[in-house]
Amino acid sequence: MEEINDSIVIKSAETDEELCGRGYVHCTAWQESYRGIVCDRYLDTMTVEATTARARNFPDNTLVAKDGDKVVGFAVYSPSRDEDLPDAGEVDAIYVLSEYYGRKVGYRLMNEALSRLSEYNTFFVWVLEKNERAINFYHKYGFEFDGCKKEWTLGTPVSIVRMVMKRA
């Protein structure tokens, strides 16, 4: 368990309340972060109920950032799902509520996720190509584009790009 700014704690999600918090952060962070990047109609149809159901269905390898009893961020990590990077660790998701931006919550979630993937020397994330805030965060952390790109449909087509980092 790691403390941030004295009040925020990073830990494994262990309770249903923490998974519900992950669902709330997932929905809210998408709606806060992806306006102008993802189709508004798609964002407007997202529900906390749906993202909470997803959190409950896929609880493994979930970290939460908690400010007291409130989940304010989360990260999900796993062995690589990409066939062309078989011996890598993946940070599948990392989201923080906008009111906690600038407090190193994302940085601490990333540190903990990568420490849980300690058997790997290569790590990667997929990020929306137009999500400059996230891309800047990953660049500062040491991730670089590797040229891989995919198209997703989130109401309308969007591009996601892969960023990779090798352990120093």
GINOR-V192772 format. One line per field, one symbol per residue. burial: I if it has 16 or more other ideal C-beta (glycine too) atoms within 10 Angstrom, else O. Layout:
burial->???
//
This chain:
burial->OOOIOOOIOIOOIOOOOIIIIIIIIIIIIIOIIIOOIIOOOOIOOIOOOOIIOOIOOOIOIIIIIIIOOOIIIIIIIIOIOOOOIOOIIIIIIIIIIOOIOOIIIIOIIIOIIIOIIOOIOIIIIIIIIOIOOIIOIIOOIOIOOOOOOOOOOIOOOIOIIIIIIOOO
//
